[in-house]
Amino acid sequence: MTVFVTAALASCAGEGDPQATEKPPATDGVVRVGLYGGGWGDAVAATAGKKFEEETGARVEYVYGNPSDIAAQIYAARAQGAPPPVDIIQSGSQIREQLAGVGALVPLSEYQLDPDEVFGEIMQTHTGDYSPGSCDWHLMLTYNAEAFDDAGLDAPDSWEDLFAPELAGRVSIPSIATDMGLPTAVAYAGPAGDLSAGIAKLGTLQVHSVYDSTSDVLTDLGAGNVWVAALSEGGAWRLVDEDDRFTAVLAEVEGTGKTGPLGGQCLNDIVEGSENQELAEQFLRATYNPQVQVEFAKLAGYAPSDPVAKELLVTEEPSWADRIPNSDDVLTIDWPRYVPDLQSYVDEFNATVNR
């Protein structure tokens, strides 16, 4: 069920914030943002939402749900010639490719504000037609170090380690319906990136569960039902910070010489047909503010893409220096290669992977 929550919070802009003194005119409008709930949604409301509402006088309505479900609502509205259900969708690379492919997103060339003003320093290197990522996210192995020690298992450093006999029934992987699903198959797709082969290999893995929401797998990890899980880095680092039994690693993808994979970017797009486009751009402006991105990283566990924000984050929280990988060492995913055949991969996963 879709839930609407209105945030009415104070600003998080601090001293030295380059955008803090450039306040747009006040308005009593409402911008609707479609996004994940849980820790992600809380972090957005506590950072970008706070700054946006104080600077503009506008309100935010948060539409919580999986990006794929929110995208389905966007498709349905377009088919009916109705206004979109949200002004902004926060998603990943997979959903972005699909929505952009049918013209459902506003390209940078149609922004009412200067994209450099909206997105800041990151635009220095951005070459895409749509908004840059606010963060990169990696797929990680998160494991219970105590349970591994008790079982005499070495710490996992490769995706192949999930096939250890001692881990049978103690592993959890994400459903293909989540943003983490295809990246997990890519982790077993080999150097040729054969996604069908990766899905077939997942079908031989003896799992405890195939999860549809991060909260479900976190519950299983905390209870000891699951010893190791494939998690996005945000969920992984939040768990590590909250429970000292757990450790997270960027694992080796066999045959590639790389770790990861890089699952995608944290993307923020304005939906075509929005009646609040300028207000939506102001929300993105708050989202990409460097200090906002630093505070978001601390709360949500995802490192910012903006170089200024990265420097600020490491300065304020030195432990993050070890959490931000060298991009040359991480396997990236060729999303345009896979998205056209997405439904066939979904069917293969559902028919092959045991639940």
Secondary structure, 3 states (H helix, E strand, C coil): CCCEEEECCCCCCCCCCCCCCCCCCCCCCEEEEEECCHHHHHHHHHHHHHHHHHHHCCEEEEEECCHHHHHHHHHHHHHHCCCCCCCEEEECHHHHHHHHHCCCECCHHHCCCCHHHHHHHHHHCCCCCCCCCCEEEEEEEEEEHHHHHHCCCCCCCEHHHHHCHHHCCCEEEECCCCCCHHHHHHCCCCCCCCHHHHHHHHCCCCCCEEECCHHHHHHHHHHCCCCEEEEEHHHHHHHHHHCCCEEEECCEECCCCEEEEEEEEEEEEEECCCCCHHHHHHHHHHHCCHHHHHHHHHHHCCCECCHHHHHHHHHHCHHHHHCCCCHHHEEECCHHHHHHHHHHHHHHHHHHCCC
